[in-house]
Amino acid sequence: MHKTRNALIVGASGLVGGHCLRLLLASNRYSQVISVGRRDLPLIHPRLDQKVIDFDNLKKYASDLVADDVFCCLGTTIKKAGSKENFYKVDHTYVVELARLTAAKHAAQFLVVSAMGADAGSMIFYNKVKGEMERDVQDFGFRGVHIFRPSLLLGDREEERTGEELASKIIKPLSGLMVGPLRRYKPIPGEDVAKAMLYAAEQNRGGVHIYPSDKIADMAAKL
């Protein structure tokens, strides 16, 4: 039964997305994994189908966006995006348009990486955009929507994120003290977020589920 399922992943060149793609290809749950991005990844696999697209014209590629489970690992920083407008486009517009198009093609589950502190009513721009994205992807009738809110992500990235690297150096030594309610603030490896996404997909639960960082860590340990 599992062999007939297809997965679609967006953002596989990033930290969480790279781990997620590797796990999807290693899983026997999916007979095909479609990776959608701005450029081809240096990877060949018999079950991998790569689609190079222009995210500004996502609708044009709707016929390629057909899968049972959609894994969205898109995300940037305001610094890398160059402006608040461009950040909003990547972290909200592209994600919500992906949800709309894949839902129209009868995807069952939408799994998306958000961020700790996401809140559509926040005065902090980053948190507000993430919160609006979370709210809007719930509008399209997926059987299951799974939203992951990791704290500070650990792992090697292709791109430099100086602020995150500095925060990691400060917070990581304190991780052992982050127990109980503080666990959700504990830095988490990008690979664990990817594991939690695959675990959630395999559980096949309907409805909307939001996972804070401590829950993500617990789920990752079960995969």
N, C-alpha and C positions, 0 to 999 in steps of 0.2 A: 504493500500500500504506500509506504513512504517513498518508494522509488519514483512515483509519478509526480511528486511535488517539485515545484520550481521555486528558487529564491532569486530575488533581485537585490543587489546591493549598490548603494550610491555613497561615494566618499571612501572608496577602498584604498586610496593613496595616503590616507591619514593614519593617525596612531591607532584609534579604535577600529577603523575600517579595515586596515591591513590585517589585524588579528582576526577580525570577523570573517574576512574573505578566506583566510587560511582554514578557519574552523568549519566554514560552510563546505569547502572543497573536501575536507577530511570526513565530513559527516555522510552517513549513508541515507540520510533523510531526503536529500535532494538529488534528483536525476540531472538537473541543470542549474547552474548558477550564472546569472546574468549580471555583469559588472558594468555600471554606467558611469562615465566620467569624461573629462575634457580631453584626456589622452589615453593611449593604450598603456597598460601596465606591463612591465617586463616579465610576464608570466604566461606560460602555456600549460593548459590542463585539459584533458579530454571532456570534462564537464563544464568548462568555463567558456562563456560566450561574452566577449567584450564589445561594448557599444560606445563609440566616441560621439559625443553629442555637444550641442550648444545649449547650455542651461537657460539662456535668454529666450530660446525658442523651443522649450521643452515639449510643448503641445505637438510640434511637428514630428516628434519621435514616439507619439503615444502608442503606435502599433508595436514598438519594441519593449514597452513597459508592462509586460504581461507576466505575472508571477503569483504564486499563492501567498508567499511571505515576503514583505518588503522591509529591508534593513537600511535605514537612513542614518548615515554617519557623517553627514555634511556639517561643516562648521568652520568658522574662521575667527580672526580677531579684528577689532576695529583698526589696529595698526596695519595688519596685513591687507585688509580690504581697502584701506586708504581713506575711507570716510564712513560716517554713520549710515549714509544711504546705501553704500555698497555692502556694508555689514548686514543691514536689514534684508537686502536682496538675497544674500547667500543663506543666512540663518533663518529667515522667515519665508520670503517669497518662493524661493526654489523648493524648500521643504514642503510647503503647503500645496504648491502646484503639483509636486510629485505625488502627494497623498491624493489629491483630486483625480489625477489621471490614472493612477493605479487602482483606485477604488472603482472608477468607471469601467476598468477592465476586470473587475470582480476579484481583486486581491482580498484575501481573508484577513490577514494580519499586517499591521503597520507597526514597526518597532523603530523607535527614534531616540537618538542621543540628545539630551537637553543639557541642563546644568543645574547644580545646586543653587537654590535661590531664585529659580524661575518664577516669575509672578507678573501677570499681565498688568497688575495695578502698581507695580514698583516704580519708584522715582529714579531708580538706576537703569540707564538705557539698556545695558546688556541683559539684565534680568527681565526687564519689560518685554524685550524682543523675544526672548526664550519663552516667556509666559504666554505671549500672544500666539507663538507658533504652537505650543502645546494645546491651547484652546482651539485653534483653528483646524488642526489635523483631526480633531474629534468629530468634525461636521460631515464626514463623507460616508458613513455607514459601514465602516469595517466591522467585521465580527469581533475582532480584538485590536485594541490600541495599547501599546506598551511603551511607556515613556521612562527613560532612564536619566536620573539626575546625579551623575557622579560628582564628587568633590574634585580636588586637584588631581589631575591625571598624571601618572608616572609612566615613563617609557621613552624610548628613543624616537624622535620625530625627524622627518626629512627637513622640516623648516625650523628655524630658531624661534623660540618664544622666550625671550630673556626674562620677562616678568614671571612667567610660570616656573622657569628654572630657578630663579632666585627664591621664589616662594617655597619651592620644593626643598631647597637646601635648608631653609629655616624651619619648615614644618616637619620634614621627614624624621629628624631626630626626636621629635616630640610624639611621634605616632604611637609609641608604646603606652603613653599616658592617656590616649584617646579611647576611653572605654565607656560603656553604658551609653547615655544620650550623646556623648561626644563622638561616638563611632562614625556618625554620618559625616563628620568633618575630616575624618582621617583620609590622607591621600590614598588613591587607589590605582593600581596598574591598569593601563589601557586594555591589556589582555583580559583582565577580569571583567571589564564592562562587556567585551565581546563575548566572553563565555556566558555571562548572564543573559545576553540577548538571545543566544542560541538556546539556552535552557528555557527561557520564556516561550520561545517559538515552539519548542517541543511539547510544552505543557498544553498549548492550544486553548488557552482560556479565553472565553468571550468577555466583552466589556472593556472598560478603560482601567488601566493599572499604571500607577506611578510608583517608581522604585527609587527611594533615597539611597545614598551611597552605601550605608551599612547593609541594606537589603540586597544591593547589587553584589556585595562581597559574599554574602551568604549563598546567593544563587550560583555564583561562579564556583563555589566550593562543591556544589552538587553535580556539576557537569563532568 
